Amino acid sequence: MAKSTKIEVNHRVNTCYKLLAEGLSRTQILQQATEQWGVTERQAETYLARARDKLMEDAEMERPAWVAEALVRLRNYENAAYKQRQNQTAINAVQAQAKLIGLDV
């Protein structure tokens, strides 16, 4: 079997990351990796370990950065709801933003 390129490796690690985020078990991820990519279980473990490292890096986010990202997501929800004329959903998004920044609405 030929050595994987950096692009393939990154794609595989990112796929494992996504599967972890979706709640798949270690066994499920390893099985999918070995079947889909034709790699050994040991190599799949390596991809999974790197994906877990990325997950830990994301989890170590500082509170201000997390709040900023959450505000952006809420604004996107608000705008999408407004465009769809889902007024209550838009209002809920505004209220969640206010609560997140400490305003009592």
DOVEX-360197 format. One record per residue (C-alpha): residue number from 1; x, y, z. Coordinates in pm, whole numbers. Example, Ala and Ser with C-alpha at 12.3 -4.5 7.8 and 13.67 -1.06 7.14 Angstrom:
REM residues 2
<nufi><resi>1</resi><xx>1230</xx><yy>-450</yy><zz>780</zz></nufi>
<nufi><resi>2</resi><xx>1367</xx><yy>-106</yy><zz>714</zz></nufi>
END
This chain:
REM residues 105
<nufi><resi>1</resi><xx>0</xx><yy>0</yy><zz>0</zz></nufi>
<nufi><resi>2</resi><xx>130</xx><yy>346</yy><zz>-94</zz></nufi>
<nufi><resi>3</resi><xx>206</xx><yy>606</yy><zz>171</zz></nufi>
<nufi><resi>4</resi><xx>-78</xx><yy>855</yy><zz>223</zz></nufi>
<nufi><resi>5</resi><xx>-27</xx><yy>1216</yy><zz>121</zz></nufi>
<nufi><resi>6</resi><xx>-50</xx><yy>1499</yy><zz>373</zz></nufi>
<nufi><resi>7</resi><xx>-383</xx><yy>1596</yy><zz>221</zz></nufi>
<nufi><resi>8</resi><xx>-520</xx><yy>1243</yy><zz>268</zz></nufi>
<nufi><resi>9</resi><xx>-393</xx><yy>1226</yy><zz>624</zz></nufi>
<nufi><resi>10</resi><xx>-548</xx><yy>1565</yy><zz>711</zz></nufi>
<nufi><resi>11</resi><xx>-877</xx><yy>1458</yy><zz>554</zz></nufi>
<nufi><resi>12</resi><xx>-876</xx><yy>1137</yy><zz>755</zz></nufi>
<nufi><resi>13</resi><xx>-796</xx><yy>1315</yy><zz>1081</zz></nufi>
<nufi><resi>14</resi><xx>-1070</xx><yy>1569</yy><zz>1011</zz></nufi>
<nufi><resi>15</resi><xx>-1314</xx><yy>1289</yy><zz>933</zz></nufi>
<nufi><resi>16</resi><xx>-1229</xx><yy>1120</yy><zz>1264</zz></nufi>
<nufi><resi>17</resi><xx>-1278</xx><yy>1456</yy><zz>1438</zz></nufi>
<nufi><resi>18</resi><xx>-1622</xx><yy>1491</yy><zz>1280</zz></nufi>
<nufi><resi>19</resi><xx>-1716</xx><yy>1137</yy><zz>1381</zz></nufi>
<nufi><resi>20</resi><xx>-1606</xx><yy>1205</yy><zz>1740</zz></nufi>
<nufi><resi>21</resi><xx>-1814</xx><yy>1522</yy><zz>1743</zz></nufi>
<nufi><resi>22</resi><xx>-2112</xx><yy>1321</yy><zz>1618</zz></nufi>
<nufi><resi>23</resi><xx>-2074</xx><yy>1086</yy><zz>1914</zz></nufi>
<nufi><resi>24</resi><xx>-1946</xx><yy>772</yy><zz>1743</zz></nufi>
<nufi><resi>25</resi><xx>-1756</xx><yy>530</yy><zz>1962</zz></nufi>
<nufi><resi>26</resi><xx>-1389</xx><yy>445</yy><zz>1922</zz></nufi>
<nufi><resi>27</resi><xx>-1484</xx><yy>104</yy><zz>1784</zz></nufi>
<nufi><resi>28</resi><xx>-1722</xx><yy>254</yy><zz>1529</zz></nufi>
<nufi><resi>29</resi><xx>-1465</xx><yy>507</yy><zz>1411</zz></nufi>
<nufi><resi>30</resi><xx>-1190</xx><yy>246</yy><zz>1381</zz></nufi>
<nufi><resi>31</resi><xx>-1418</xx><yy>13</yy><zz>1188</zz></nufi>
<nufi><resi>32</resi><xx>-1522</xx><yy>288</yy><zz>949</zz></nufi>
<nufi><resi>33</resi><xx>-1162</xx><yy>400</yy><zz>901</zz></nufi>
<nufi><resi>34</resi><xx>-1028</xx><yy>53</yy><zz>828</zz></nufi>
<nufi><resi>35</resi><xx>-1311</xx><yy>-26</yy><zz>588</zz></nufi>
<nufi><resi>36</resi><xx>-1325</xx><yy>310</yy><zz>412</zz></nufi>
<nufi><resi>37</resi><xx>-953</xx><yy>379</yy><zz>378</zz></nufi>
<nufi><resi>38</resi><xx>-808</xx><yy>29</yy><zz>383</zz></nufi>
<nufi><resi>39</resi><xx>-569</xx><yy>111</yy><zz>666</zz></nufi>
<nufi><resi>40</resi><xx>-466</xx><yy>-102</yy><zz>961</zz></nufi>
<nufi><resi>41</resi><xx>-635</xx><yy>-57</yy><zz>1297</zz></nufi>
<nufi><resi>42</resi><xx>-307</xx><yy>80</yy><zz>1432</zz></nufi>
<nufi><resi>43</resi><xx>-300</xx><yy>351</yy><zz>1162</zz></nufi>
<nufi><resi>44</resi><xx>-666</xx><yy>431</yy><zz>1230</zz></nufi>
<nufi><resi>45</resi><xx>-575</xx><yy>469</yy><zz>1599</zz></nufi>
<nufi><resi>46</resi><xx>-313</xx><yy>726</yy><zz>1496</zz></nufi>
<nufi><resi>47</resi><xx>-572</xx><yy>927</yy><zz>1301</zz></nufi>
<nufi><resi>48</resi><xx>-810</xx><yy>905</yy><zz>1595</zz></nufi>
<nufi><resi>49</resi><xx>-543</xx><yy>1020</yy><zz>1841</zz></nufi>
<nufi><resi>50</resi><xx>-468</xx><yy>1324</yy><zz>1625</zz></nufi>
<nufi><resi>51</resi><xx>-839</xx><yy>1399</yy><zz>1601</zz></nufi>
<nufi><resi>52</resi><xx>-868</xx><yy>1383</yy><zz>1980</zz></nufi>
<nufi><resi>53</resi><xx>-575</xx><yy>1625</yy><zz>2009</zz></nufi>
<nufi><resi>54</resi><xx>-761</xx><yy>1869</yy><zz>1783</zz></nufi>
<nufi><resi>55</resi><xx>-1075</xx><yy>1823</yy><zz>1990</zz></nufi>
<nufi><resi>56</resi><xx>-881</xx><yy>1907</yy><zz>2308</zz></nufi>
<nufi><resi>57</resi><xx>-735</xx><yy>2219</yy><zz>2146</zz></nufi>
<nufi><resi>58</resi><xx>-1086</xx><yy>2334</yy><zz>2058</zz></nufi>
<nufi><resi>59</resi><xx>-1207</xx><yy>2261</yy><zz>2411</zz></nufi>
<nufi><resi>60</resi><xx>-931</xx><yy>2476</yy><zz>2563</zz></nufi>
<nufi><resi>61</resi><xx>-1079</xx><yy>2788</yy><zz>2408</zz></nufi>
<nufi><resi>62</resi><xx>-1080</xx><yy>3090</yy><zz>2635</zz></nufi>
<nufi><resi>63</resi><xx>-1417</xx><yy>3222</yy><zz>2749</zz></nufi>
<nufi><resi>64</resi><xx>-1402</xx><yy>3551</yy><zz>2551</zz></nufi>
<nufi><resi>65</resi><xx>-1332</xx><yy>3362</yy><zz>2229</zz></nufi>
<nufi><resi>66</resi><xx>-1615</xx><yy>3118</yy><zz>2298</zz></nufi>
<nufi><resi>67</resi><xx>-1857</xx><yy>3402</yy><zz>2372</zz></nufi>
<nufi><resi>68</resi><xx>-1756</xx><yy>3583</yy><zz>2051</zz></nufi>
<nufi><resi>69</resi><xx>-1814</xx><yy>3270</yy><zz>1843</zz></nufi>
<nufi><resi>70</resi><xx>-2147</xx><yy>3203</yy><zz>2013</zz></nufi>
<nufi><resi>71</resi><xx>-2259</xx><yy>3562</yy><zz>1945</zz></nufi>
<nufi><resi>72</resi><xx>-2174</xx><yy>3526</yy><zz>1577</zz></nufi>
<nufi><resi>73</resi><xx>-2372</xx><yy>3201</yy><zz>1556</zz></nufi>
<nufi><resi>74</resi><xx>-2670</xx><yy>3361</yy><zz>1731</zz></nufi>
<nufi><resi>75</resi><xx>-2659</xx><yy>3660</yy><zz>1496</zz></nufi>
<nufi><resi>76</resi><xx>-2659</xx><yy>3420</yy><zz>1201</zz></nufi>
<nufi><resi>77</resi><xx>-2960</xx><yy>3239</yy><zz>1347</zz></nufi>
<nufi><resi>78</resi><xx>-3134</xx><yy>3571</yy><zz>1402</zz></nufi>
<nufi><resi>79</resi><xx>-3072</xx><yy>3684</yy><zz>1043</zz></nufi>
<nufi><resi>80</resi><xx>-3179</xx><yy>3351</yy><zz>895</zz></nufi>
<nufi><resi>81</resi><xx>-3496</xx><yy>3348</yy><zz>1104</zz></nufi>
<nufi><resi>82</resi><xx>-3576</xx><yy>3707</yy><zz>1007</zz></nufi>
<nufi><resi>83</resi><xx>-3538</xx><yy>3625</yy><zz>637</zz></nufi>
<nufi><resi>84</resi><xx>-3774</xx><yy>3330</yy><zz>678</zz></nufi>
<nufi><resi>85</resi><xx>-4022</xx><yy>3550</yy><zz>870</zz></nufi>
<nufi><resi>86</resi><xx>-3979</xx><yy>3334</yy><zz>1177</zz></nufi>
<nufi><resi>87</resi><xx>-4017</xx><yy>3626</yy><zz>1412</zz></nufi>
<nufi><resi>88</resi><xx>-4029</xx><yy>3431</yy><zz>1737</zz></nufi>
<nufi><resi>89</resi><xx>-3709</xx><yy>3245</yy><zz>1648</zz></nufi>
<nufi><resi>90</resi><xx>-3539</xx><yy>3577</yy><zz>1565</zz></nufi>
<nufi><resi>91</resi><xx>-3658</xx><yy>3725</yy><zz>1896</zz></nufi>
<nufi><resi>92</resi><xx>-3529</xx><yy>3419</yy><zz>2082</zz></nufi>
<nufi><resi>93</resi><xx>-3189</xx><yy>3462</yy><zz>1917</zz></nufi>
<nufi><resi>94</resi><xx>-3177</xx><yy>3829</yy><zz>2021</zz></nufi>
<nufi><resi>95</resi><xx>-3273</xx><yy>3736</yy><zz>2377</zz></nufi>
<nufi><resi>96</resi><xx>-3004</xx><yy>3467</yy><zz>2387</zz></nufi>
<nufi><resi>97</resi><xx>-2746</xx><yy>3721</yy><zz>2265</zz></nufi>
<nufi><resi>98</resi><xx>-2851</xx><yy>3967</yy><zz>2536</zz></nufi>
<nufi><resi>99</resi><xx>-2832</xx><yy>3700</yy><zz>2802</zz></nufi>
<nufi><resi>100</resi><xx>-2488</xx><yy>3591</yy><zz>2680</zz></nufi>
<nufi><resi>101</resi><xx>-2346</xx><yy>3941</yy><zz>2717</zz></nufi>
<nufi><resi>102</resi><xx>-2512</xx><yy>3993</yy><zz>3052</zz></nufi>
<nufi><resi>103</resi><xx>-2809</xx><yy>4212</yy><zz>2960</zz></nufi>
<nufi><resi>104</resi><xx>-3135</xx><yy>4126</yy><zz>3131</zz></nufi>
<nufi><resi>105</resi><xx>-3410</xx><yy>4154</yy><zz>2871</zz></nufi>
END
